[in-house]
Amino acid sequence: MRTFSTKFVACLVALSLALVGISSANAQDNTNILSFFGDSDSEVSNQDLLAALEEAADAGQPIALWRLGMMYEKGDGVQQDRTKAFLYFRELANDNADTPPKSVGADIVAQSFLKIGQYYREGVPDAGVQANDSLSRKLLLHAASYFGDADAQYKVGQLYLDENEFGYSPLQSARWLSLASRKGHPAAQATLGDLMFNGEGIDSDPVEGLMWLTLASRGAGGTDDEHWIAELHERAISVASPDQRQQAVRAADSLGSRFGG
């Protein structure tokens, strides 16, 4: 029977507690492994925690695989190594592809599919992986459809606006963007709102379009998407009638608690 070190057990306990409240967004933002173990006064060194994470990953623990993948991708506490990051994400995805979508930990599994899909866009030469756009799209669709991941649904929506990807289809794009928008995804809300406001390939609905843009603008503060979303929102406001603006704000105020705005 395999035995585990004390640090390994502590790692699993702390990681399990962290996982209970984790989301796909929080998983990406949580960049310090010490945060899993308390404040900066912890007696456990960063090196020991890294060793514990590696031991947990060797045992197939999904959250440890995810954390190590993020660390090596960003160079957080380790030397940046995108090949190692890819291998951790791939192992996580391969070993947990059938994880129930609503279960604890499903978010990081879905995000791992999204991650390796992005790596397949350019290939990972050191891992012997060539670029494969077709496989990249399949992985993205698995995250979007099976797991219902909002980030993946947003990206699928984007691909339906590119003739070289899924083919230009604003209607299909709007369907995927709507799924992500209703989960409070600001970038999806802004893209959907812009399509609806301008009637680009779909029926124009300025009020609902401006509503989505308003929700997106409210939810994007402090994110990397803040500026381009604000530009779309301001552009729509500048051409909308006073009545359309009022209706859109009322709708956004009414639905904000449901859709994150």
C-alpha positions in Angstrom: 0.0 0.0 0.0 1.4 3.4 -1.0 2.1 5.8 1.8 2.3 9.6 1.4 4.3 12.3 3.1 2.9 14.6 5.7 3.4 17.5 3.3 1.5 15.6 0.6 -1.5 15.0 2.9 -1.4 18.7 4.0 -1.3 19.7 0.3 -4.3 17.6 -0.5 -6.3 19.0 2.4 -5.5 22.6 1.5 -6.1 22.1 -2.2 -9.4 20.4 -1.5 -10.5 23.3 0.6 -9.5 25.7 -2.1 -11.3 23.8 -4.7 -14.6 24.0 -3.0 -14.9 27.7 -3.8 -12.8 27.8 -7.0 -14.1 29.1 -10.3 -12.5 29.1 -13.7 -11.7 32.8 -13.4 -10.4 32.5 -9.8 -8.3 29.5 -10.8 -6.4 31.6 -13.3 -6.0 34.6 -11.0 -4.7 32.6 -8.0 -1.0 32.8 -8.7 0.6 32.1 -5.4 0.7 28.5 -4.1 1.2 29.8 -0.6 -2.4 31.1 -0.7 -3.5 27.4 -0.5 -1.8 27.2 2.9 -2.5 30.4 4.8 -0.7 33.7 5.1 2.9 34.6 4.5 3.8 33.5 8.1 3.4 29.9 7.1 6.3 27.7 8.3 6.1 25.6 5.1 8.5 26.8 2.4 7.5 27.5 -1.2 10.0 24.8 -2.2 8.3 22.3 0.1 4.9 23.2 -1.3 6.1 22.8 -4.8 7.3 19.3 -3.9 4.0 18.5 -2.3 2.2 19.7 -5.4 4.4 17.5 -7.6 3.7 14.5 -5.3 0.0 15.2 -5.5 0.2 15.5 -9.3 2.1 12.2 -9.5 -0.9 10.7 -7.6 -3.2 12.2 -10.3 -4.8 14.9 -8.1 -6.6 17.2 -10.6 -6.1 20.5 -8.6 -2.4 19.8 -8.3 -2.1 19.2 -12.0 -3.9 22.4 -12.7 -1.9 24.4 -10.2 1.4 23.2 -11.6 0.3 23.8 -15.2 -0.5 27.4 -14.3 2.7 27.9 -12.4 4.9 26.7 -15.3 2.8 28.6 -17.9 3.3 31.9 -16.0 6.7 31.2 -14.4 5.1 31.6 -11.0 7.6 30.4 -8.4 9.3 28.2 -11.1 11.2 28.8 -14.3 8.6 29.3 -17.0 8.2 26.2 -19.1 5.2 26.1 -21.4 6.0 22.5 -22.4 5.7 21.3 -18.8 2.5 23.4 -18.5 1.0 21.8 -21.6 1.9 18.3 -20.3 0.2 19.0 -16.9 -2.9 20.4 -18.6 -3.0 17.5 -21.0 -2.8 14.9 -18.3 -5.5 16.7 -16.3 -7.8 16.7 -19.4 -7.1 13.1 -20.5 -7.6 11.6 -17.1 -10.8 13.6 -16.3 -12.6 14.1 -19.6 -15.7 12.4 -18.2 -15.9 14.4 -15.0 -19.6 15.3 -14.4 -20.1 18.9 -15.5 -21.7 20.1 -12.3 -19.2 18.4 -10.0 -16.6 20.0 -7.8 -13.5 20.4 -9.9 -15.3 20.4 -13.2 -14.2 24.0 -13.8 -10.5 23.3 -13.9 -11.0 20.2 -16.1 -13.0 22.4 -18.6 -10.3 25.0 -18.4 -7.6 22.4 -19.1 -9.4 21.5 -22.3 -9.4 25.1 -23.2 -5.7 25.4 -22.4 -4.5 22.5 -24.4 -6.8 23.6 -27.3 -4.9 26.9 -27.3 -1.6 25.1 -27.2 -2.6 23.0 -30.2 -3.0 26.2 -32.1 0.7 26.8 -32.3 2.0 23.3 -31.4 4.4 22.3 -28.6 7.6 21.3 -30.4 9.5 20.2 -27.3 6.6 17.8 -26.5 6.5 16.5 -30.1 3.1 18.1 -30.7 2.5 19.8 -34.0 -0.1 22.6 -34.6 -3.5 21.1 -35.2 -6.3 23.6 -35.7 -8.9 20.8 -36.1 -8.1 19.2 -32.8 -7.9 22.6 -31.2 -11.5 23.3 -32.2 -12.7 19.9 -31.0 -11.1 20.4 -27.6 -12.7 23.8 -27.4 -16.1 22.4 -28.3 -15.8 19.7 -25.6 -15.2 22.4 -23.0 -18.1 24.5 -24.4 -20.7 21.8 -24.9 -20.0 19.0 -22.4 -18.8 21.2 -19.5 -20.7 24.4 -20.5 -17.6 26.5 -19.8 -18.3 30.1 -20.4 -14.8 31.0 -21.6 -15.0 28.2 -24.1 -18.5 29.2 -25.2 -17.3 32.7 -25.8 -14.4 31.4 -27.9 -16.7 29.2 -30.0 -18.9 32.3 -30.5 -15.8 34.1 -31.8 -14.9 31.3 -34.1 -18.3 31.5 -35.8 -17.4 35.1 -36.7 -14.3 33.9 -38.6 -14.7 32.5 -42.1 -11.4 30.6 -41.7 -12.6 28.8 -38.5 -16.2 27.5 -38.2 -17.3 29.7 -41.1 -18.9 33.1 -40.8 -22.3 32.6 -39.1 -23.5 35.4 -36.8 -26.6 33.4 -35.9 -24.5 30.5 -34.6 -22.2 32.9 -32.9 -25.0 34.7 -31.1 -26.3 31.3 -29.8 -23.0 30.5 -28.2 -22.4 34.0 -27.0 -25.8 34.0 -25.4 -24.9 30.9 -23.4 -21.8 32.5 -22.0 -23.5 35.9 -21.5 -26.1 34.4 -19.3 -23.3 33.1 -17.1 -22.0 36.6 -16.6 -19.2 36.6 -19.1 -18.5 40.3 -19.9 -16.6 39.7 -23.2 -19.4 37.5 -24.5 -22.0 40.0 -23.4 -20.2 42.8 -25.2 -19.7 40.8 -28.4 -23.3 39.7 -28.4 -24.6 43.1 -27.5 -22.6 44.6 -30.4 -24.0 42.1 -32.9 -27.6 42.7 -31.7 -27.3 46.5 -31.6 -25.9 46.7 -35.1 -27.9 43.8 -36.6 -24.7 42.2 -38.0 -26.1 39.0 -39.6 -29.0 38.8 -37.2 -32.1 40.8 -36.5 -31.3 44.2 -35.0 -32.5 44.8 -31.5 -30.9 48.0 -30.2 -32.4 47.9 -26.8 -31.4 44.3 -25.9 -28.0 44.9 -27.6 -27.4 47.9 -25.5 -28.6 46.1 -22.4 -25.9 43.4 -22.9 -23.3 46.1 -23.6 -24.3 47.9 -20.4 -24.0 44.6 -18.4 -20.6 43.9 -20.0 -19.3 47.4 -19.2 -20.4 47.1 -15.6 -18.8 43.7 -15.2 -15.5 44.3 -17.0 -14.0 46.8 -14.6 -10.4 45.9 -13.8 -10.2 43.2 -16.4 -8.0 43.0 -19.5 -11.2 43.5 -21.6 -12.3 46.7 -19.9 -11.1 49.1 -22.5 -12.5 47.5 -25.7 -15.8 46.7 -24.0 -16.1 50.4 -22.9 -15.4 51.5 -26.5 -18.2 49.3 -27.8 -20.5 50.5 -25.1 -19.8 54.2 -25.6 -20.1 53.8 -29.4 -23.6 52.3 -29.0 -24.7 54.9 -26.5 -23.6 57.7 -28.9 -26.0 56.5 -31.6 -28.9 55.1 -29.5 -32.0 57.3 -28.9 -32.7 58.5 -25.3 -35.6 56.1 -25.1 -33.4 53.2 -26.1 -30.8 54.1 -23.6 -33.4 54.3 -20.8 -35.0 51.0 -21.7 -31.6 49.3 -21.9 -30.5 50.6 -18.5 -33.8 49.5 -16.9 -33.3 46.0 -18.4 -29.7 45.9 -17.2 -30.8 47.0 -13.7 -33.5 44.3 -13.7 -31.3 41.4 -15.0 -28.0 42.4 -13.5 -28.2 40.1 -10.5 -28.9 37.1 -12.8 -26.3 37.8 -15.5 -23.5 39.4 -13.5 -23.9 43.1 -14.3 
